[in-house]
Amino acid sequence: MQEFLARLWRGLVAHVDTPLLLITLMLMAAGLPTVYSATYDANSHLLPQMLNMAIGLCAMWAVAQLPPQKLMRFGVPLYLVGVVLLILVFFFGIKVNGARRWLSLGFTRIQPAELLKIAVPLMLAWYFHKHEAVLKFRHYIVASLLLLVPFALIAKQPDLGTAILVGAAGFYVIFFAGLSWRVIVGLVAVAGAAAPFVWTMLHDYQRKRILTLIDPTTDPLGSGYHIIQSTIAIGSGGKLGKGWLEGTQTHLEFIPERHTDFILAVFSEERGLLGNSILLLLYLLLIGRGLLIAGKASTLFGRVLAGSVTLSFFTYVFVNMGMVSGILPVVGVPLPFMSYGGTALVTLSVGIGMLMSINTHRMLVRP
Amino acid sequence: MLASQSSLHASDRELSRFHFRVVLAAVAVLAALSLLGARFYYLQVLQHDYYSTRAEDNRISVVPIVPNRGVIVDRAGIVLARNYSAFTLEITPSNVEDLEATIDGLSKVLDIESKDKRRFRKLLEEGKSFESLPIRTRLTEEEVARFAANRYLFPGVEVKARLFRQYPQGSVASHAIGYINRINKRDLEKIAESEQAANYKGTDHIGKTGLEHHYEFALHGETGYEQVEIDAGGRAIRSLSRTPPVQGNHLTLTLDIKLQEIAEKAFGDRRGALVAIEPSTGGILALVSSPTFDPNLFIDGIRTEDWDVLNKSRDRPMLNRALNGTYPPGSTYKPFMALAALETGRRTAGQTISDPGYFNFGGHHFRDDKVGGHGTVDMYKSIVQSCDTYYYQLATDMGIDAIAGFMGQLGFGQRTGVDIDGESEGVLPSPEWKKRRFRRPEQQKWYAGETVSIGIGQGYNSYTPIQLAQATATVANKGVMYRPHLVKYITDSRSGEKTMIEPEPLRRLPWKPKHVETIKNAMVGVNTHGTGARAFAGAGYTSGGKTGTAQVYSLKGSTYKESAVKKELRDHALFIAFAPAEEPKIALAVIVENGGFGAQSAAPIARMVIDYYLLGKLPKGVAEEDDVKED
């Protein structure tokens, strides 16, 4: 009996990467009380967020059990389903607040763009893996097109935050697959030259957000408000913070979206620079662990997927923290494992699960 | 294990290139996160004093200043919607310790009705506890003084001046002007969709119907704001900077409010609608839907009792019949049918038929109103005497597709695009329409017998009064068709610049002038010696008209006797007209629900309206010093 239990336990933890799990749990432990603090005076989101976390952890564990060869098989179908859903959104999506992001299934609504955060890196990693021995320049072109289609559909909705995350995830795969530096430098030059044209193509509100970033006081009632109030929250937190549930900016409702995208403002106000430093350290450890897994991965698929997923985490963290602290424009990107919201939690957990899978199945595929 | 094999083939060069990139990524991540760390250090250590001052000791609050909503005036400058400032008693719930005790205390000093408390609670539930919420509106000077004397008892309670909307004409033209009411969730979505969210901070009312709704963003103006320092108690200490609001733009209408009032009075307590249009511009002179309602009831949140009265009344006063009522046009359709016949070459004006009093189609007798028939009938006589048989036969000869094609050009069965939202389409019957409308194949088929009664404006025909008025104006204007509109120009409140709503012709119908003349002549005949003659006797100007009666209730062969039929099932009375005949200045359509014959109840209303508009003549019983209030 005891041996059976021991075997069961070994089976259960065989594909779990302890450092990744610990870091994730610590981030969740920092996030939960913050969600509580941000929402307790209205209706607490504590229990639903705990449920979200439980679902996320289950998804993480389940994905970790799948060997990379199995993960690879999901690439094409997930990508195709995702793109078809995005096209459906384009034509039949529900418009909420001026953006067409949701698809109604009758009983519930889904946001297909979220799926692409996983499907795009999977698909591209599979594609490069398939052509590994014969990688030519044209493969990079095809990969870019595969990335561009969902990216354009999401940007068109418009959902700049998700478009950035999907675009970044795809770019990281292409980057790690060995895209030549000459092309990268060329692209950067082209992007620089195209910036004025992109500016004219942006939506009014997106342009306003960028302008507001340069001088938030020009629009104190509109988008400048978020930045002004969140920098006040962070700055007033000081070295040690005002203490849990003590943030005046938070509890006097100065902070908008305070349990979702702007949760860092609440955390910073109540936990101060000390809390922020710990948070940065945790994310740094998470990213470091991910890059280590990428470096040690035994297949091209594993390498580029792990690299892309890890840098995606970095993108979430950098874009969100940069936005809340007022050095990047306001785009809808949550803070991993801190922000309230089930969809993001599951997506991020699946990412961790994939890293675990790549790391723990490494030995098995070696001859 | 294909995957593992190929990975073994990865050359060392490729692998080391990958590793180099991973290291590079790690360095970039470290740099970026350090940047964030530095930013936090800057905000939380170096700038901490500055931000904690802003956050705790003196919070700087941005207070929106709501702009004055634009004014609406009629074509003569008479005010239809304006604002006035009144004192309100407001509570900021977050600054009050015991809300119940405060409200109880206040009701000892001032009259606070249960309605006021209900509204306050509703606002509170919307979660605006940091805003100042009105508990009593429209305080008198004496009440303000009484509160001021007791003010020290009520921290967190203040008297503020707020702007209120007012409709000085009361219920006159309420369907055209519409009203404003509190912003709800759906309005908020509309605001967000139009990227107006920042401009609506502080605004709590929005146009709900009519012009107030359609021109919401023009009327609203630009919200100003004031940066104020607030102490820990939430009280404003001093103003730091102030950007004044910009008043909303003003609307000047094509509507003539006196004409409108006369038209509304002419309806009395009868249900119905009237639309009068200036044919040469499409400007709407009067837009009546009877009965009306008082839009002032809605401004402050309507009382439940008032809402019940409006909503449960069988007369449905909230329904805008001019735009949303759809009626069969009855015989008012005949002039348009006759024009279609001339234009398609199916008839000449002189061609005659002989009317035995019925039309035989496949063994079924379609009856004419006149027993024994009208004898020999040409086109002129068919309109003047309203001969049904002529049109039964004409419709059959033309066929449904030709009729639908011509009438579609005239705007029947389509939204006119008037500047009030939510207009109904009506029904222009055609085989395609039937296919769309019905599910079962046997219902989808168009039967030739159904075309017969289309000719006299019955059957599936169903149009809004504004469509009928637009078609009449188009004939009066010799085929040049305009989009009916209520606003003549918008005045920019800052520059005083006027933006005309240009009367661009919607389309120019290529009718032969001779054909239009034939129809207009016949319609003049109606008002001189035909079915409209009695209503227009001694008018002093020449006018064209056409009576109509629309069946509400199918009689199944028995003779229609008004007195024998219950009032709700009586026929609708219709009348269309234009005047003066030579150079029409006004064209209109009138519908009196269950009014019986058009000549009897609808034509006299048209006469009163045209008399006033052309001659300035007031109908009997309306004194010169009218109660249209001027400003």
Interface residues (C-beta under 8 A of the other chain):
Chain A: A42 P68 Q69 M72 K95 V96 N97 G98 H129 E132 A133 F175 F176 G178 D204 Y205 D219 P220 L221 G222 S223 Y225 T231 I232 A233 I234 G235 S236 G237 G238 K239 T248 Q249 L252 E253 F254 S268 E269 G272 L273 N276 S277 L280 Y283 L284 I287 G288 L291 A294 G295 S298 T299 L300 F301 R303 G307 T310 L311 F314 V317 F318 M321 G322 S325 G326 I327 V365 R366 P367
Chain B: M1 A3 S4 S6 S7 L8 H9 A10 E14 R17 F18 H19 R21 V22 A25 A26 V29 L30 A32 L33 L35 L36 G37 R39 F40 Y41 L43 Q44 V45 Q47 H48 Y50 Y51 S52 R54 A55 E56 R59 V62 P64 S94 G127 F130 E189 A192 E193 S194 E195 A197 A198 N199 K201 T223 Y225 Q227
